[in-house]
Amino acid sequence: MATWKRLTDIEKSRIEIDLDTIAFMYSNGNGTEIHFSSGHTLTVRESPEAVATRNAT
């Protein structure tokens, strides 16, 4: 079952991602760069700790 998380991208748009599709992520300045299993990347404003929290927001 997918675990969805609502985050904010660098343009301040609200997005939802499936945490189960994340391959790895790391802190990138004031946010987090997320790398997905598909090869796509996304930078969000939240910290890696906030992204990793399984509680849906």
N, C-alpha and C positions, 0 to 999 in steps of 0.2 A: 504494500500500500504506500502511496506517495505521501511524503511529509512536506507540505507547502509552507513557505515562509514569505512574508511580505517585507520587501526591502525598498531602498531608495537608490536609484542610479545617480550618476554624476550630474545629470540634467535635472535632478530633483523630481523625476517621475517615479511614481509608485509602481513596483513590479512584484510579481510573485514567482518564486522559483521552487523547484522540487529539490530538496536537500539531498535526496538519494542519487541525484545525477552529478553531484560535485566530485571531481577527481582529486583536486587539491585547491588550496587557497592560501594567500599570504597578505600581510599588511602592506599597503601601498600608499604611503603618505598619510592622508587623513581618512582612508577607507580600506577596502579589501579588494584585491583582485581575485576573482573566482575563475577557476578553470574547470570546465565540464568534461565529462567522459566523451562527449561528442567532438571535442577539440575546440569548441567555442569558448570565448572568455568574456567576462563582464566585470566592470568595476562598480562597486557600490559604496555608499557613504558610511555604512555600519562597520564596526570592528569585526575581526575574525571571530572573536568570542561571541558577539551578538549574532552573527550569521550561524554559528555552530549550535546555538541553543535550539533544542528541538521544539520548544514551545512555540506554536503558531502565533503570529502577531497580527 
